[in-house]
Amino acid sequence: MSDAQPDRTRDDKGRFQASASPNDVFQQMEPLEPYSTNEIADRLGLPHRTALHYLNQLAENNRIRKKKPGKRSVIWVRME
């Protein structure tokens, strides 16, 4: 499966340019509501990998909390 989408542009190194930022991800999250990575990716039209990267950045900066309820599942919770 390809991440290529016709309306996405690439930078000078051929990488897709993000149409959102970590702050956009944060703004999409309601406080104390759990979200999956796929939910956030779908809301913003981001590839799963990009959404995961942004969510991990937000967690590292203590803006959201990461919880692993299972071996292969992660939920994200906005703390504010």
trRosetta pair geometry for C-beta under 8 A, 3 or more apart (Angstrom, degrees):
i j d omega theta_ij theta_ji phi_ij phi_ji
3 16 6.9 -103 122 -19 119 155
3 47 4.6 9 -143 -107 126 133
3 49 7.7 -56 -90 24 149 115
4 8 7.4 -151 -158 52 47 122
5 8 4.5 80 68 -6 95 113
8 16 5.2 -2 155 -148 130 111
8 17 7.1 179 -177 50 83 71
8 19 7.1 -104 -117 -38 87 116
9 16 7.5 123 83 -150 35 60
9 17 5.1 -7 83 27 86 120
10 13 8.0 -126 166 72 97 48
10 14 5.3 -11 175 -152 136 33
10 15 6.2 145 -155 71 83 27
10 16 5.8 -56 -99 -92 70 40
10 17 6.6 170 -126 -17 16 84
11 14 7.2 -46 68 21 65 17
11 15 5.2 -5 35 59 106 84
11 16 7.9 40 -3 114 82 6
11 17 5.4 117 -50 -71 86 93
16 47 7.4 98 74 -11 153 132
18 21 6.8 109 121 -79 131 51
18 46 7.2 13 -146 -123 88 109
18 50 6.0 164 -111 -159 105 137
19 44 7.5 170 88 162 95 92
19 45 6.6 -24 72 89 137 108
19 46 7.1 -155 51 -86 90 79
20 24 3.9 -122 -165 79 96 149
20 25 6.5 104 143 -48 125 76
20 44 4.6 -7 -45 -179 164 133
20 45 7.8 140 -25 60 123 77
20 46 5.8 -79 35 -67 126 121
20 50 7.9 116 59 139 99 125
20 54 7.5 -25 109 -76 104 166
21 24 4.9 109 48 0 65 99
21 25 7.4 -121 101 -2 42 85
21 54 7.3 150 160 -125 33 128
22 25 5.5 -51 -154 33 38 116
22 26 6.4 42 149 -21 68 103
22 54 4.3 -173 -98 -155 71 92
22 57 4.9 -83 -104 88 143 130
22 58 5.5 175 -171 -58 110 92
23 26 5.4 -48 -147 34 37 116
23 27 6.4 38 153 -21 66 104
24 27 5.7 -54 -148 36 31 112
24 28 6.7 35 152 -24 62 104
24 44 6.2 107 131 -123 117 135
25 28 5.9 -58 -157 29 32 113
25 29 7.1 25 151 -20 63 107
25 40 5.8 40 -147 -173 97 126
25 44 6.6 -61 -90 -33 69 156
25 51 6.8 146 -113 -142 128 72
25 54 4.6 141 -16 133 156 133
25 55 6.4 -127 164 -70 149 67
25 58 6.5 -127 95 -37 122 142
26 29 6.0 -65 -160 29 34 110
26 58 5.8 169 -76 -119 99 137
26 63 5.8 -41 -114 146 129 135
26 64 7.0 -149 -113 -43 84 113
26 78 6.7 117 -156 -114 70 118
28 40 6.3 128 93 -135 137 80
28 43 5.1 128 -167 122 142 144
28 44 6.3 -99 -53 -55 158 104
29 33 6.7 -171 -173 66 74 100
29 35 5.9 -105 -116 -9 100 144
29 40 7.3 -15 -68 -100 98 110
29 64 6.8 25 93 -102 171 128
29 76 7.1 -85 -113 117 144 107
29 77 7.9 152 -180 -161 131 26
29 78 4.0 145 123 -38 123 129
30 33 4.0 44 74 10 101 136
30 78 6.7 177 92 43 25 131
31 78 5.1 -96 -104 99 45 106
31 79 7.2 -17 -143 123 87 13
31 80 5.6 -101 -103 97 114 45
32 77 6.4 14 -135 -170 29 107
32 78 7.1 -66 -17 72 32 74
32 79 7.8 66 -68 -126 62 29
33 77 7.1 172 73 -133 30 74
33 78 7.1 10 44 31 75 98
34 67 7.6 -61 -124 48 116 124
34 75 4.3 -2 -168 176 113 131
34 76 7.0 130 -157 62 60 39
34 77 5.3 -36 -95 -80 64 92
35 39 4.7 -129 -164 76 89 131
35 40 5.5 82 148 -48 134 96
35 75 6.6 137 62 -162 33 75
35 76 5.0 -36 66 64 89 93
35 77 7.5 158 16 -80 76 43
36 39 4.7 106 54 -2 78 100
36 40 7.4 -150 92 0 46 83
36 73 7.6 -58 -121 -161 105 90
36 74 7.4 114 -140 80 65 64
36 75 6.3 -52 -83 -107 57 68
36 76 7.6 132 -115 15 11 90
37 40 6.0 -60 -156 39 34 107
37 41 6.1 34 150 -20 69 110
37 48 6.1 69 134 -158 114 84
37 51 5.4 134 -174 111 82 116
37 52 5.1 15 -146 -81 138 82
37 55 6.2 -116 -110 8 87 158
37 74 6.4 44 -30 74 107 108
37 76 7.2 94 -70 -13 61 123
38 41 5.5 -54 -141 39 33 113
38 42 6.1 32 159 -19 67 107
38 48 6.5 -17 -94 -112 67 103
38 51 7.9 130 -89 84 20 155
39 42 6.0 -58 -148 38 26 109
39 43 6.4 28 155 -22 63 108
40 43 5.7 -53 -146 33 31 113
40 44 6.5 0 165 7 65 111
40 46 7.5 -23 127 47 79 123
40 51 4.8 149 100 -164 104 125
40 54 7.9 -146 142 79 137 117
40 55 6.5 127 63 -67 165 120
40 76 7.1 -5 -34 52 139 142
41 44 6.7 -80 -151 51 23 89
41 45 7.9 -46 166 138 57 1
41 46 4.8 -108 -141 74 67 85
41 47 6.7 -56 -151 124 120 15
41 48 5.0 -26 -91 -95 166 50
41 50 7.4 118 -118 66 96 84
41 51 3.7 -108 -76 -17 83 154
41 52 7.9 -6 -63 -30 117 71
42 45 7.5 27 -166 -72 28 39
44 51 7.0 151 52 -95 121 106
46 50 4.5 -119 177 84 112 119
46 51 4.6 136 94 -55 128 91
46 54 7.7 -28 166 9 169 136
47 50 4.7 89 60 6 85 104
47 51 7.1 -157 90 -5 43 86
48 51 5.8 -60 -150 39 31 110
48 52 6.2 31 154 -20 67 109
49 52 5.7 -54 -147 37 30 114
49 53 6.4 35 153 -23 63 105
50 53 5.6 -51 -149 33 32 115
50 54 6.5 28 154 -14 65 106
51 54 5.9 -58 -149 40 31 108
51 55 6.1 31 154 -19 66 109
52 55 5.7 -55 -143 39 29 111
52 56 6.3 30 157 -18 64 106
53 56 5.9 -57 -150 36 26 110
53 57 6.6 29 151 -20 62 105
54 57 5.5 -52 -150 33 34 114
54 58 6.5 33 153 -18 66 104
55 58 5.7 -52 -148 36 33 111
55 59 6.4 33 152 -19 65 106
55 64 6.8 -66 -157 74 74 146
55 66 7.4 109 150 -90 102 105
55 76 5.2 -86 -157 -96 124 154
56 59 5.6 -54 -146 37 33 112
56 60 6.3 36 155 -20 66 105
56 66 7.5 26 -108 -72 58 145
57 60 5.8 -55 -148 36 30 111
57 61 6.4 15 156 -6 64 111
58 61 5.9 -66 -147 47 29 103
58 63 4.5 -82 -168 67 84 113
58 64 4.5 35 129 17 116 109
58 76 7.8 64 82 -164 126 128
59 62 7.5 36 -178 -77 34 27
59 63 7.5 -91 -70 51 24 70
59 64 5.4 -59 -78 78 66 84
59 65 6.8 90 -126 -132 91 17
59 66 4.4 15 -124 -28 149 111
59 76 7.2 -106 -66 -129 111 100
62 79 7.7 -36 168 27 69 149
63 78 7.4 -26 147 -137 75 75
63 79 7.1 -166 169 32 31 103
63 80 7.4 -37 -163 -9 69 115
64 76 5.3 21 155 -178 135 97
64 77 6.2 159 -169 78 85 39
64 78 5.1 -49 -108 -96 93 50
64 79 6.4 178 -120 -9 34 85
65 76 7.2 155 78 -158 47 51
65 77 4.7 -18 58 62 98 96
65 79 5.7 92 -22 -60 102 105
66 74 6.1 -20 -166 -168 95 112
66 75 7.8 151 -157 80 47 44
66 76 6.0 -20 -102 -103 62 72
67 74 7.1 145 77 -159 43 60
67 75 5.1 -19 65 63 96 90
67 76 7.8 179 23 -82 75 26
67 77 6.7 26 -2 -3 115 113
68 71 7.8 43 170 -109 114 14
68 73 6.8 135 -156 85 63 58
68 74 5.4 -32 -98 -101 72 71
68 75 8.0 173 -87 20 25 68
69 73 5.6 -37 61 93 87 116
69 75 6.3 33 -10 0 111 113
70 73 4.2 46 51 30 104 107
